Amino acid sequence: MPTRRRANGVGTTLHRVAYRVTGGRVGHHLSDGANVLLLTTTAPGGHPRTWPLRYARDCESWLVVPAASAGGAPDWLADVGAVPDVVVQVRGRRFPATAVVVDGEARDALWWTFARRYPDVDRPDGVTEARPPVVVLRERSRDTADVLPADLLLGT
């Protein structure tokens, strides 16, 4: 019988593939809300990785919040901390963005924007009392796409 972590990994892989292949027709809306694909680059090695994440909009930006985990911060958060140049896919649209981890009062205001959309993020999970960081994904102009690795833009 597969472990929960392995089962989650298979589910994430299926979600990511279905989202990418269908241009978000499958995978954008799931029972837990709207999802984007966040394409990051690993800090050591520069390998591309793709993460399906719930999101909320705030004016011109997309907000993503890591789920609380007993294992600590998710890998994608470490990726954007080291290499903030990312690619975001919302349904069939893919664009370069800059990931910014927000803190202080700005973080608190953005947290409530996210929590209004997903009330379950503000419930205690029994694992941690700390609130996760808020990451703002700011779209960059198409002119900056040439500075991103080609395989990241292609979504490998």
N, CA, C and O atoms as a GROMACS GRO file, in nm:
protein
  624
    1MET      N    1   0.085  -0.117   0.000
    1MET     CA    2   0.000   0.000   0.000
    1MET      C    3   0.090   0.124   0.000
    1MET      O    4   0.181   0.134   0.081
    2PRO      N    5   0.063   0.220  -0.092
    2PRO     CA    6   0.152   0.337  -0.100
    2PRO      C    7   0.136   0.426   0.022
    2PRO      O    8   0.029   0.434   0.082
    3THR      N    9   0.243   0.492   0.057
    3THR     CA   10   0.238   0.585   0.168
    3THR      C   11   0.159   0.708   0.126
    3THR      O   12   0.137   0.731   0.007
    4ARG      N   13   0.116   0.787   0.223
    4ARG     CA   14   0.039   0.908   0.192
    4ARG      C   15   0.123   1.004   0.108
    4ARG      O   16   0.072   1.066   0.015
    5ARG      N   17   0.251   1.016   0.141
    5ARG     CA   18   0.339   1.106   0.066
    5ARG      C   19   0.349   1.063  -0.080
    5ARG      O   20   0.342   1.147  -0.170
    6ARG      N   21   0.365   0.933  -0.104
    6ARG     CA   22   0.373   0.883  -0.241
    6ARG      C   23   0.241   0.907  -0.314
    6ARG      O   24   0.242   0.948  -0.430
    7ALA      N   25   0.129   0.881  -0.247
    7ALA     CA   26  -0.002   0.903  -0.308
    7ALA      C   27  -0.020   1.050  -0.344
    7ALA      O   28  -0.072   1.083  -0.451
    8ASN      N   29   0.021   1.140  -0.254
    8ASN     CA   30   0.013   1.283  -0.284
    8ASN      C   31   0.101   1.319  -0.402
    8ASN      O   32   0.062   1.401  -0.485
    9GLY      N   33   0.219   1.258  -0.412
    9GLY     CA   34   0.308   1.285  -0.524
    9GLY      C   35   0.248   1.241  -0.656
    9GLY      O   36   0.260   1.312  -0.756
   10VAL      N   37   0.182   1.125  -0.657
   10VAL     CA   38   0.117   1.077  -0.779
   10VAL      C   39   0.003   1.171  -0.815
   10VAL      O   40  -0.014   1.205  -0.932
   11GLY      N   41  -0.076   1.213  -0.716
   11GLY     CA   42  -0.186   1.306  -0.741
   11GLY      C   43  -0.137   1.438  -0.797
   11GLY      O   44  -0.197   1.494  -0.889
   12THR      N   45  -0.027   1.489  -0.740
   12THR     CA   46   0.031   1.614  -0.788
   12THR      C   47   0.080   1.600  -0.932
   12THR      O   48   0.060   1.689  -1.014
   13THR      N   49   0.145   1.489  -0.962
   13THR     CA   50   0.194   1.465  -1.098
   13THR      C   51   0.078   1.460  -1.197
   13THR      O   52   0.084   1.522  -1.303
   14LEU      N   53  -0.026   1.386  -1.163
   14LEU     CA   54  -0.143   1.377  -1.252
   14LEU      C   55  -0.208   1.514  -1.270
   14LEU      O   56  -0.247   1.549  -1.381
   15HIS      N   57  -0.218   1.589  -1.164
   15HIS     CA   58  -0.276   1.723  -1.170
   15HIS      C   59  -0.194   1.812  -1.264
   15HIS      O   60  -0.249   1.879  -1.351
   16ARG      N   61  -0.063   1.811  -1.244
   16ARG     CA   62   0.027   1.894  -1.324
   16ARG      C   63   0.018   1.858  -1.473
   16ARG      O   64   0.010   1.946  -1.558
   17VAL      N   65   0.019   1.728  -1.503
   17VAL     CA   66   0.015   1.683  -1.643
   17VAL      C   67  -0.120   1.718  -1.707
   17VAL      O   68  -0.125   1.768  -1.818
   18ALA      N   69  -0.230   1.690  -1.635
   18ALA     CA   70  -0.362   1.720  -1.690
   18ALA      C   71  -0.378   1.869  -1.714
   18ALA      O   72  -0.433   1.909  -1.817
   19TYR      N   73  -0.332   1.950  -1.622
   19TYR     CA   74  -0.341   2.096  -1.636
   19TYR      C   75  -0.265   2.141  -1.760
   19TYR      O   76  -0.316   2.218  -1.841
   20ARG      N   77  -0.142   2.093  -1.772
   20ARG     CA   78  -0.057   2.137  -1.883
   20ARG      C   79  -0.113   2.092  -2.018
   20ARG      O   80  -0.119   2.171  -2.112
   21VAL      N   81  -0.152   1.965  -2.028
   21VAL     CA   82  -0.199   1.908  -2.155
   21VAL      C   83  -0.329   1.973  -2.202
   21VAL      O   84  -0.349   1.993  -2.321
   22THR      N   85  -0.418   2.005  -2.106
   22THR     CA   86  -0.549   2.059  -2.143
   22THR      C   87  -0.554   2.212  -2.138
   22THR      O   88  -0.661   2.270  -2.156
   23GLY      N   89  -0.442   2.275  -2.115
   23GLY     CA   90  -0.442   2.421  -2.104
   23GLY      C   91  -0.524   2.469  -1.986
   23GLY      O   92  -0.581   2.578  -1.990
   24GLY      N   93  -0.530   2.389  -1.881
   24GLY     CA   94  -0.600   2.427  -1.760
   24GLY      C   95  -0.749   2.394  -1.758
   24GLY      O   96  -0.816   2.418  -1.658
   25ARG      N   97  -0.801   2.339  -1.869
   25ARG     CA   98  -0.943   2.299  -1.868
   25ARG      C   99  -0.966   2.192  -1.762
   25ARG      O  100  -1.072   2.187  -1.699
   26VAL      N  101  -0.866   2.105  -1.744
   26VAL     CA  102  -0.870   2.008  -1.635
   26VAL      C  103  -0.761   2.049  -1.536
   26VAL      O  104  -0.644   2.058  -1.573
   27GLY      N  105  -0.798   2.074  -1.413
   27GLY     CA  106  -0.700   2.106  -1.311
   27GLY      C  107  -0.702   2.249  -1.263
   27GLY      O  108  -0.651   2.278  -1.155
   28HIS      N  109  -0.761   2.342  -1.342
   28HIS     CA  110  -0.766   2.480  -1.293
   28HIS      C  111  -0.859   2.491  -1.173
   28HIS      O  112  -0.823   2.550  -1.072
   29HIS      N  113  -0.978   2.434  -1.185
   29HIS     CA  114  -1.072   2.433  -1.071
   29HIS      C  115  -1.083   2.293  -1.016
   29HIS      O  116  -1.126   2.201  -1.085
   30LEU      N  117  -1.045   2.278  -0.892
   30LEU     CA  118  -1.063   2.153  -0.819
   30LEU      C  119  -1.147   2.182  -0.696
   30LEU      O  120  -1.184   2.297  -0.672
   31SER      N  121  -1.177   2.081  -0.621
   31SER     CA  122  -1.263   2.099  -0.504
   31SER      C  123  -1.206   2.199  -0.404
   31SER      O  124  -1.281   2.262  -0.330
   32ASP      N  125  -1.072   2.214  -0.402
   32ASP     CA  126  -1.014   2.306  -0.306
   32ASP      C  127  -0.992   2.446  -0.362
   32ASP      O  128  -0.934   2.530  -0.294
   33GLY      N  129  -1.037   2.474  -0.484
   33GLY     CA  130  -1.028   2.609  -0.539
   33GLY      C  131  -0.958   2.616  -0.672
   33GLY      O  132  -0.932   2.514  -0.736
   34ALA      N  133  -0.927   2.739  -0.713
   34ALA     CA  134  -0.860   2.764  -0.841
   34ALA      C  135  -0.710   2.742  -0.826
   34ALA      O  136  -0.652   2.772  -0.722
   35ASN      N  137  -0.650   2.690  -0.932
   35ASN     CA  138  -0.507   2.655  -0.928
   35ASN      C  139  -0.431   2.716  -1.045
   35ASN      O  140  -0.485   2.732  -1.154
   36VAL      N  141  -0.306   2.749  -1.019
   36VAL     CA  142  -0.211   2.787  -1.123
   36VAL      C  143  -0.101   2.681  -1.125
   36VAL      O  144  -0.088   2.602  -1.032
   37LEU      N  145  -0.024   2.681  -1.231
   37LEU     CA  146   0.101   2.605  -1.232
   37LEU      C  147   0.213   2.706  -1.213
   37LEU      O  148   0.222   2.804  -1.288
   38LEU      N  149   0.297   2.683  -1.115
   38LEU     CA  150   0.413   2.767  -1.089
   38LEU      C  151   0.536   2.690  -1.133
   38LEU      O  152   0.564   2.583  -1.079
   39LEU      N  153   0.609   2.743  -1.230
   39LEU     CA  154   0.730   2.679  -1.280
   39LEU      C  155   0.848   2.751  -1.218
   39LEU      O  156   0.869   2.870  -1.241
   40THR      N  157   0.927   2.677  -1.140
   40THR     CA  158   1.041   2.734  -1.069
   40THR      C  159   1.170   2.670  -1.117
   40THR      O  160   1.169   2.572  -1.192
   41THR      N  161   1.280   2.728  -1.073
   41THR     CA  162   1.413   2.673  -1.100
   41THR      C  163   1.478   2.640  -0.967
   41THR      O  164   1.478   2.723  -0.876
   42THR      N  165   1.533   2.520  -0.954
   42THR     CA  166   1.600   2.484  -0.829
   42THR      C  167   1.726   2.568  -0.814
   42THR      O  168   1.795   2.598  -0.911
   43ALA      N  169   1.756   2.604  -0.689
   43ALA     CA  170   1.875   2.685  -0.665
   43ALA      C  171   2.002   2.606  -0.697
   43ALA      O  172   2.083   2.653  -0.777
   44PRO      N  173   2.022   2.488  -0.637
   44PRO     CA  174   2.140   2.413  -0.679
   44PRO      C  175   2.105   2.334  -0.804
   44PRO      O  176   2.014   2.251  -0.803
   45GLY      N  177   2.176   2.359  -0.910
   45GLY     CA  178   2.158   2.280  -1.032
   45GLY      C  179   2.077   2.346  -1.141
   45GLY      O  180   2.095   2.314  -1.258
   46GLY      N  181   1.986   2.437  -1.105
   46GLY     CA  182   1.908   2.507  -1.206
   46GLY      C  183   1.808   2.422  -1.282
   46GLY      O  184   1.781   2.448  -1.399
   47HIS      N  185   1.754   2.320  -1.216
   47HIS     CA  186   1.657   2.231  -1.281
   47HIS      C  187   1.516   2.289  -1.271
   47HIS      O  188   1.479   2.341  -1.165
   48PRO      N  189   1.437   2.282  -1.379
   48PRO     CA  190   1.299   2.333  -1.372
   48PRO      C  191   1.207   2.237  -1.298
   48PRO      O  192   1.222   2.115  -1.308
   49ARG      N  193   1.112   2.293  -1.223
   49ARG     CA  194   1.011   2.213  -1.154
   49ARG      C  195   0.877   2.286  -1.167
   49ARG      O  196   0.872   2.409  -1.175
   50THR      N  197   0.769   2.208  -1.168
   50THR     CA  198   0.635   2.264  -1.183
   50THR      C  199   0.549   2.225  -1.063
   50THR      O  200   0.548   2.109  -1.022
   51TRP      N  201   0.477   2.324  -1.009
   51TRP     CA  202   0.398   2.305  -0.887
   51TRP      C  203   0.256   2.354  -0.909
   51TRP      O  204   0.237   2.472  -0.941
   52PRO      N  205   0.155   2.270  -0.893
   52PRO     CA  206   0.016   2.319  -0.894
   52PRO      C  207  -0.016   2.379  -0.757
   52PRO      O  208   0.003   2.314  -0.654
   53LEU      N  209  -0.064   2.504  -0.756
   53LEU     CA  210  -0.091   2.574  -0.630
   53LEU      C  211  -0.222   2.651  -0.637
   53LEU      O  212  -0.260   2.702  -0.742
   54ARG      N  213  -0.291   2.658  -0.525
   54ARG     CA  214  -0.410   2.744  -0.517
   54ARG      C  215  -0.364   2.889  -0.524
   54ARG      O  216  -0.254   2.924  -0.481
   55TYR      N  217  -0.452   2.973  -0.580
   55TYR     CA  218  -0.415   3.115  -0.590
   55TYR      C  219  -0.536   3.204  -0.567
   55TYR      O  220  -0.650   3.160  -0.574
   56ALA      N  221  -0.507   3.331  -0.541
   56ALA     CA  222  -0.607   3.437  -0.536
   56ALA      C  223  -0.549   3.555  -0.612
   56ALA      O  224  -0.427   3.569  -0.623
   57ARG      N  225  -0.635   3.640  -0.664
   57ARG     CA  226  -0.588   3.760  -0.734
   57ARG      C  227  -0.590   3.880  -0.641
   57ARG      O  228  -0.676   3.891  -0.553
   58ASP      N  229  -0.496   3.968  -0.661
   58ASP     CA  230  -0.493   4.096  -0.593
   58ASP      C  231  -0.450   4.199  -0.696
   58ASP      O  232  -0.331   4.216  -0.723
   59CYS      N  233  -0.546   4.267  -0.753
   59CYS     CA  234  -0.522   4.366  -0.859
   59CYS      C  235  -0.447   4.299  -0.974
   59CYS      O  236  -0.502   4.214  -1.044
   60GLU      N  237  -0.322   4.337  -0.994
   60GLU     CA  238  -0.244   4.287  -1.107
   60GLU      C  239  -0.158   4.164  -1.072
   60GLU      O  240  -0.086   4.113  -1.158
   61SER      N  241  -0.165   4.118  -0.949
   61SER     CA  242  -0.078   4.010  -0.905
   61SER      C  243  -0.157   3.885  -0.870
   61SER      O  244  -0.278   3.888  -0.850
   62TRP      N  245  -0.085   3.775  -0.863
   62TRP     CA  246  -0.139   3.648  -0.817
   62TRP      C  247  -0.077   3.620  -0.681
   62TRP      O  248   0.042   3.643  -0.661
   63LEU      N  249  -0.157   3.570  -0.588
   63LEU     CA  250  -0.107   3.537  -0.455
   63LEU      C  251  -0.109   3.387  -0.438
   63LEU      O  252  -0.207   3.321  -0.472
   64VAL      N  253  -0.001   3.332  -0.386
   64VAL     CA  254   0.004   3.190  -0.351
   64VAL      C  255   0.057   3.178  -0.210
   64VAL      O  256   0.140   3.259  -0.166
   65VAL      N  257   0.008   3.077  -0.138
   65VAL     CA  258   0.047   3.055   0.000
   65VAL      C  259   0.080   2.908   0.016
   65VAL      O  260   0.000   2.823  -0.024
   66PRO      N  261   0.196   2.875   0.072
   66PRO     CA  262   0.228   2.733   0.092
   66PRO      C  263   0.138   2.672   0.199
   66PRO      O  264   0.104   2.736   0.298
   67ALA      N  265   0.101   2.548   0.177
   67ALA     CA  266   0.023   2.475   0.277
   67ALA      C  267   0.111   2.445   0.397
   67ALA      O  268   0.231   2.422   0.382
   68ALA      N  269   0.051   2.447   0.514
   68ALA     CA  270   0.125   2.412   0.635
   68ALA      C  271   0.167   2.266   0.626
   68ALA      O  272   0.092   2.181   0.577
   69SER      N  273   0.287   2.237   0.672
   69SER     CA  274   0.340   2.102   0.661
   69SER      C  275   0.428   2.071   0.781
   69SER      O  276   0.504   2.155   0.828
   70ALA      N  277   0.416   1.949   0.829
   70ALA     CA  278   0.503   1.907   0.939
   70ALA      C  279   0.647   1.897   0.893
   70ALA      O  280   0.739   1.900   0.976
   71GLY      N  281   0.669   1.884   0.763
   71GLY     CA  282   0.803   1.869   0.708
   71GLY      C  283   0.873   2.000   0.682
   71GLY      O  284   0.983   2.000   0.627
   72GLY      N  285   0.812   2.111   0.719
   72GLY     CA  286   0.873   2.241   0.696
   72GLY      C  287   0.824   2.304   0.567
   72GLY      O  288   0.723   2.262   0.511
   73ALA      N  289   0.897   2.404   0.520
   73ALA     CA  290   0.856   2.479   0.400
   73ALA      C  291   0.863   2.390   0.276
   73ALA      O  292   0.951   2.304   0.266
   74PRO      N  293   0.771   2.410   0.183
   74PRO     CA  294   0.775   2.331   0.060
   74PRO      C  295   0.894   2.368  -0.027
   74PRO      O  296   0.948   2.479  -0.017
   75ASP      N  297   0.935   2.277  -0.112
   75ASP     CA  298   1.051   2.300  -0.198
   75ASP      C  299   1.033   2.421  -0.288
   75ASP      O  300   1.128   2.495  -0.312
   76TRP      N  301   0.911   2.444  -0.338
   76TRP     CA  302   0.891   2.557  -0.430
   76TRP      C  303   0.919   2.690  -0.362
   76TRP      O  304   0.962   2.785  -0.427
   77LEU      N  305   0.895   2.698  -0.230
   77LEU     CA  306   0.922   2.823  -0.158
   77LEU      C  307   1.072   2.849  -0.152
   77LEU      O  308   1.117   2.962  -0.166
   78ALA      N  309   1.149   2.744  -0.130
   78ALA     CA  310   1.295   2.758  -0.132
   78ALA      C  311   1.343   2.796  -0.272
   78ALA      O  312   1.435   2.876  -0.287
   79ASP      N  313   1.280   2.738  -0.375
   79ASP     CA  314   1.317   2.770  -0.514
   79ASP      C  315   1.299   2.920  -0.541
   79ASP      O  316   1.391   2.984  -0.590
   80VAL      N  317   1.180   2.976  -0.509
   80VAL     CA  318   1.154   3.117  -0.540
   80VAL      C  319   1.235   3.209  -0.451
   80VAL      O  320   1.264   3.323  -0.489
   81GLY      N  321   1.273   3.162  -0.331
   81GLY     CA  322   1.360   3.242  -0.246
   81GLY      C  323   1.498   3.258  -0.306
   81GLY      O  324   1.562   3.363  -0.292
   82ALA      N  325   1.545   3.154  -0.374
   82ALA     CA  326   1.678   3.157  -0.435
   82ALA      C  327   1.676   3.211  -0.577
   82ALA      O  328   1.767   3.284  -0.618
   83VAL      N  329   1.573   3.176  -0.654
   83VAL     CA  330   1.561   3.218  -0.794
   83VAL      C  331   1.419   3.271  -0.814
   83VAL      O  332   1.328   3.193  -0.843
   84PRO      N  333   1.398   3.402  -0.800
   84PRO     CA  334   1.262   3.457  -0.806
   84PRO      C  335   1.202   3.465  -0.946
   84PRO      O  336   1.083   3.492  -0.961
   85ASP      N  337   1.283   3.442  -1.049
   85ASP     CA  338   1.229   3.441  -1.185
   85ASP      C  339   1.154   3.311  -1.208
   85ASP      O  340   1.213   3.203  -1.203
   86VAL      N  341   1.023   3.321  -1.232
   86VAL     CA  342   0.938   3.204  -1.247
   86VAL      C  343   0.852   3.220  -1.372
   86VAL      O  344   0.853   3.325  -1.437
   87VAL      N  345   0.781   3.116  -1.404
   87VAL     CA  346   0.679   3.121  -1.509
   87VAL      C  347   0.550   3.074  -1.444
   87VAL      O  348   0.548   2.976  -1.370
   88VAL      N  349   0.441   3.145  -1.474
   88VAL     CA  350   0.310   3.112  -1.419
   88VAL      C  351   0.219   3.071  -1.534
   88VAL      O  352   0.218   3.136  -1.639
   89GLN      N  353   0.144   2.964  -1.514
   89GLN     CA  354   0.043   2.925  -1.611
   89GLN      C  355  -0.093   2.934  -1.543
   89GLN      O  356  -0.119   2.866  -1.444
   90VAL      N  357  -0.179   3.018  -1.598
   90VAL     CA  358  -0.318   3.031  -1.553
   90VAL      C  359  -0.403   2.987  -1.670
   90VAL      O  360  -0.410   3.054  -1.773
   91ARG      N  361  -0.469   2.873  -1.654
   91ARG     CA  362  -0.540   2.806  -1.762
   91ARG      C  363  -0.443   2.787  -1.877
   91ARG      O  364  -0.338   2.726  -1.857
   92GLY      N  365  -0.473   2.837  -1.997
   92GLY     CA  366  -0.385   2.817  -2.112
   92GLY      C  367  -0.282   2.926  -2.130
   92GLY      O  368  -0.200   2.918  -2.222
   93ARG      N  369  -0.282   3.027  -2.045
   93ARG     CA  370  -0.190   3.140  -2.059
   93ARG      C  371  -0.067   3.119  -1.971
   93ARG      O  372  -0.079   3.089  -1.853
   94ARG      N  373   0.050   3.136  -2.032
   94ARG     CA  374   0.177   3.119  -1.961
   94ARG      C  375   0.258   3.248  -1.976
   94ARG      O  376   0.269   3.301  -2.086
   95PHE      N  377   0.313   3.298  -1.864
   95PHE     CA  378   0.385   3.425  -1.869
   95PHE      C  379   0.497   3.427  -1.765
   95PHE      O  380   0.487   3.361  -1.661
   96PRO      N  381   0.604   3.504  -1.791
   96PRO     CA  382   0.711   3.519  -1.694
   96PRO      C  383   0.667   3.610  -1.580
   96PRO      O  384   0.592   3.706  -1.601
   97ALA      N  385   0.713   3.580  -1.460
   97ALA     CA  386   0.678   3.659  -1.342
   97ALA      C  387   0.795   3.660  -1.246
   97ALA      O  388   0.890   3.583  -1.258
   98THR      N  389   0.785   3.750  -1.150
   98THR     CA  390   0.880   3.757  -1.041
   98THR      C  391   0.807   3.720  -0.913
   98THR      O  392   0.701   3.776  -0.883
   99ALA      N  393   0.863   3.628  -0.837
   99ALA     CA  394   0.803   3.586  -0.710
   99ALA      C  395   0.865   3.667  -0.598
   99ALA      O  396   0.987   3.676  -0.586
  100VAL      N  397   0.779   3.728  -0.516
  100VAL     CA  398   0.825   3.809  -0.404
  100VAL      C  399   0.758   3.758  -0.277
  100VAL      O  400   0.635   3.755  -0.268
  101VAL      N  401   0.840   3.718  -0.180
  101VAL     CA  402   0.786   3.677  -0.050
  101VAL      C  403   0.762   3.804   0.030
  101VAL      O  404   0.854   3.882   0.054
  102VAL      N  405   0.636   3.825   0.071
  102VAL     CA  406   0.596   3.949   0.137
  102VAL      C  407   0.586   3.926   0.287
  102VAL      O  408   0.540   3.822   0.333
  103ASP      N  409   0.631   4.026   0.364
  103ASP     CA  410   0.619   4.013   0.510
  103ASP      C  411   0.566   4.144   0.568
  103ASP      O  412   0.537   4.239   0.495
  104GLY      N  413   0.553   4.148   0.698
  104GLY     CA  414   0.506   4.268   0.767
  104GLY      C  415   0.359   4.296   0.744
  104GLY      O  416   0.279   4.204   0.722
  105GLU      N  417   0.322   4.424   0.749
  105GLU     CA  418   0.183   4.465   0.732
  105GLU      C  419   0.129   4.431   0.594
  105GLU      O  420   0.012   4.394   0.580
  106ALA      N  421   0.213   4.442   0.493
  106ALA     CA  422   0.168   4.408   0.357
  106ALA      C  423   0.130   4.260   0.351
  106ALA      O  424   0.032   4.224   0.287
  107ARG      N  425   0.207   4.176   0.417
  107ARG     CA  426   0.177   4.033   0.420
  107ARG      C  427   0.043   4.007   0.488
  107ARG      O  428  -0.037   3.926   0.440
  108ASP      N  429   0.018   4.077   0.599
  108ASP     CA  430  -0.107   4.057   0.672
  108ASP      C  431  -0.228   4.094   0.587
  108ASP      O  432  -0.327   4.022   0.587
  109ALA      N  433  -0.220   4.206   0.516
  109ALA     CA  434  -0.331   4.248   0.430
  109ALA      C  435  -0.353   4.147   0.317
  109ALA      O  436  -0.467   4.112   0.287
  110LEU      N  437  -0.245   4.101   0.255
  110LEU     CA  438  -0.258   4.004   0.147
  110LEU      C  439  -0.305   3.868   0.199
  110LEU      O  440  -0.378   3.797   0.130
  111TRP      N  441  -0.264   3.834   0.321
  111TRP     CA  442  -0.309   3.708   0.381
  111TRP      C  443  -0.461   3.705   0.385
  111TRP      O  444  -0.522   3.603   0.351
  112TRP      N  445  -0.522   3.816   0.427
  112TRP     CA  446  -0.669   3.818   0.439
  112TRP      C  447  -0.736   3.813   0.302
  112TRP      O  448  -0.846   3.760   0.290
  113THR      N  449  -0.673   3.867   0.200
  113THR     CA  450  -0.725   3.852   0.064
  113THR      C  451  -0.730   3.705   0.027
  113THR      O  452  -0.829   3.658  -0.028
  114PHE      N  453  -0.624   3.633   0.059
  114PHE     CA  454  -0.617   3.490   0.030
  114PHE      C  455  -0.715   3.412   0.118
  114PHE      O  456  -0.786   3.323   0.070
  115ALA      N  457  -0.719   3.444   0.247
  115ALA     CA  458  -0.804   3.372   0.342
  115ALA      C  459  -0.952   3.391   0.314
  115ALA      O  460  -1.032   3.302   0.343
  116ARG      N  461  -0.991   3.506   0.258
  116ARG     CA  462  -1.131   3.525   0.220
  116ARG      C  463  -1.170   3.428   0.110
  116ARG      O  464  -1.283   3.379   0.107
  117ARG      N  465  -1.078   3.402   0.020
  117ARG     CA  466  -1.106   3.309  -0.090
  117ARG      C  467  -1.102   3.164  -0.041
  117ARG      O  468  -1.181   3.080  -0.085
  118TYR      N  469  -1.010   3.136   0.051
  118TYR     CA  470  -0.992   2.999   0.102
  118TYR      C  471  -0.998   3.001   0.255
  118TYR      O  472  -0.893   3.004   0.320
  119PRO      N  473  -1.117   2.999   0.312
  119PRO     CA  474  -1.130   3.008   0.458
  119PRO      C  475  -1.055   2.898   0.533
  119PRO      O  476  -1.017   2.919   0.649
  120ASP      N  477  -1.033   2.784   0.472
  120ASP     CA  478  -0.964   2.674   0.542
  120ASP      C  479  -0.818   2.704   0.572
  120ASP      O  480  -0.760   2.637   0.657
  121VAL      N  481  -0.755   2.801   0.506
  121VAL     CA  482  -0.614   2.829   0.532
  121VAL      C  483  -0.594   2.893   0.669
  121VAL      O  484  -0.483   2.890   0.722
  122ASP      N  485  -0.698   2.950   0.726
  122ASP     CA  486  -0.683   3.016   0.855
  122ASP      C  487  -0.722   2.927   0.972
  122ASP      O  488  -0.722   2.971   1.086
  123ARG      N  489  -0.756   2.801   0.944
  123ARG     CA  490  -0.791   2.708   1.051
  123ARG      C  491  -0.665   2.644   1.107
  123ARG      O  492  -0.574   2.612   1.031
  124PRO      N  493  -0.659   2.627   1.237
  124PRO     CA  494  -0.544   2.556   1.293
  124PRO      C  495  -0.542   2.412   1.239
  124PRO      O  496  -0.645   2.346   1.233
  125ASP      N  497  -0.426   2.367   1.201
  125ASP     CA  498  -0.416   2.231   1.144
  125ASP      C  499  -0.358   2.131   1.243
  125ASP      O  500  -0.344   2.013   1.210
  126GLY      N  501  -0.324   2.175   1.362
  126GLY     CA  502  -0.268   2.084   1.460
  126GLY      C  503  -0.120   2.058   1.439
  126GLY      O  504  -0.057   1.992   1.521
  127VAL      N  505  -0.063   2.110   1.330
  127VAL     CA  506   0.078   2.086   1.300
  127VAL      C  507   0.161   2.209   1.337
  127VAL      O  508   0.267   2.196   1.398
  128THR      N  509   0.111   2.325   1.302
  128THR     CA  510   0.189   2.446   1.324
  128THR      C  511   0.096   2.561   1.361
  128THR      O  512  -0.018   2.566   1.317
  129GLU      N  513   0.146   2.651   1.441
  129GLU     CA  514   0.068   2.769   1.477
  129GLU      C  515   0.106   2.886   1.389
  129GLU      O  516   0.031   2.983   1.379
  130ALA      N  517   0.220   2.879   1.325
  130ALA     CA  518   0.268   2.990   1.244
  130ALA      C  519   0.189   3.000   1.115
  130ALA      O  520   0.149   2.900   1.056
  131ARG      N  521   0.166   3.122   1.073
  131ARG     CA  522   0.101   3.143   0.944
  131ARG      C  523   0.208   3.137   0.836
  131ARG      O  524   0.318   3.189   0.853
  132PRO      N  525   0.175   3.073   0.726
  132PRO     CA  526   0.274   3.064   0.618
  132PRO      C  527   0.294   3.198   0.550
  132PRO      O  528   0.209   3.287   0.561
  133PRO      N  529   0.404   3.215   0.480
  133PRO     CA  530   0.428   3.340   0.408
  133PRO      C  531   0.333   3.354   0.291
  133PRO      O  532   0.274   3.257   0.244
  134VAL      N  533   0.319   3.476   0.244
  134VAL     CA  534   0.243   3.504   0.124
  134VAL      C  535   0.345   3.534   0.014
  134VAL      O  536   0.438   3.613   0.034
  135VAL      N  537   0.327   3.472  -0.101
  135VAL     CA  538   0.415   3.496  -0.214
  135VAL      C  539   0.333   3.565  -0.323
  135VAL      O  540   0.227   3.516  -0.364
  136VAL      N  541   0.382   3.679  -0.369
  136VAL     CA  542   0.317   3.755  -0.474
  136VAL      C  543   0.389   3.724  -0.604
  136VAL      O  544   0.512   3.732  -0.613
  137LEU      N  545   0.312   3.688  -0.706
  137LEU     CA  546   0.367   3.662  -0.839
  137LEU      C  547   0.332   3.781  -0.928
  137LEU      O  548   0.216   3.801  -0.963
  138ARG      N  549   0.433   3.860  -0.964
  138ARG     CA  550   0.413   3.980  -1.045
  138ARG      C  551   0.455   3.951  -1.188
  138ARG      O  552   0.569   3.914  -1.215
  139GLU      N  553   0.361   3.969  -1.278
  139GLU     CA  554   0.388   3.944  -1.420
  139GLU      C  555   0.492   4.043  -1.471
  139GLU      O  556   0.488   4.162  -1.441
  140ARG      N  557   0.587   3.990  -1.549
  140ARG     CA  558   0.687   4.074  -1.614
  140ARG      C  559   0.650   4.091  -1.760
  140ARG      O  560   0.570   4.015  -1.814
  141SER      N  561   0.708   4.189  -1.823
  141SER     CA  562   0.681   4.212  -1.965
  141SER      C  563   0.735   4.095  -2.046
  141SER      O  564   0.827   4.025  -2.004
  142ARG      N  565   0.678   4.076  -2.161
  142ARG     CA  566   0.722   3.967  -2.251
  142ARG      C  567   0.868   3.984  -2.291
  142ARG      O  568   0.934   3.887  -2.328
  143ASP      N  569   0.920   4.108  -2.285
  143ASP     CA  570   1.060   4.134  -2.322
  143ASP      C  571   1.157   4.061  -2.231
  143ASP      O  572   1.270   4.034  -2.271
  144THR      N  573   1.116   4.029  -2.109
  144THR     CA  574   1.207   3.965  -2.015
  144THR      C  575   1.209   3.813  -2.032
  144THR      O  576   1.289   3.745  -1.968
  145ALA      N  577   1.122   3.759  -2.118
  145ALA     CA  578   1.114   3.614  -2.133
  145ALA      C  579   1.245   3.555  -2.185
  145ALA      O  580   1.274   3.438  -2.160
  146ASP      N  581   1.324   3.634  -2.258
  146ASP     CA  582   1.447   3.579  -2.314
  146ASP      C  583   1.554   3.556  -2.208
  146ASP      O  584   1.653   3.489  -2.237
  147VAL      N  585   1.538   3.608  -2.086
  147VAL     CA  586   1.637   3.585  -1.982
  147VAL      C  587   1.607   3.460  -1.900
  147VAL      O  588   1.687   3.420  -1.815
  148LEU      N  589   1.491   3.397  -1.925
  148LEU     CA  590   1.455   3.276  -1.854
  148LEU      C  591   1.505   3.155  -1.932
  148LEU      O  592   1.511   3.159  -2.055
  149PRO      N  593   1.539   3.048  -1.864
  149PRO     CA  594   1.580   2.926  -1.934
  149PRO      C  595   1.469   2.876  -2.025
  149PRO      O  596   1.352   2.876  -1.986
  150ALA      N  597   1.504   2.836  -2.145
  150ALA     CA  598   1.406   2.790  -2.244
  150ALA      C  599   1.323   2.675  -2.192
  150ALA      O  600   1.203   2.670  -2.217
  151ASP      N  601   1.386   2.581  -2.119
  151ASP     CA  602   1.310   2.467  -2.071
  151ASP      C  603   1.207   2.507  -1.964
  151ASP      O  604   1.107   2.437  -1.945
  152LEU      N  605   1.232   2.618  -1.894
  152LEU     CA  606   1.134   2.667  -1.797
  152LEU      C  607   1.012   2.723  -1.870
  152LEU      O  608   0.898   2.698  -1.830
  153LEU      N  609   1.036   2.798  -1.977
  153LEU     CA  610   0.925   2.853  -2.054
  153LEU      C  611   0.846   2.742  -2.124
  153LEU      O  612   0.725   2.756  -2.142
  154LEU      N  613   0.913   2.634  -2.163
  154LEU     CA  614   0.844   2.525  -2.229
  154LEU      C  615   0.772   2.435  -2.129
  154LEU      O  616   0.686   2.355  -2.168
  155GLY      N  617   0.805   2.448  -2.003
  155GLY     CA  618   0.734   2.376  -1.900
  155GLY      C  619   0.775   2.231  -1.883
  155GLY      O  620   0.690   2.144  -1.862
  156THR      N  621   0.902   2.205  -1.892
  156THR     CA  622   0.947   2.068  -1.874
  156THR      C  623   0.946   2.030  -1.730
  156THR      O  624   0.981   1.917  -1.695
   0.00000   0.00000   0.00000
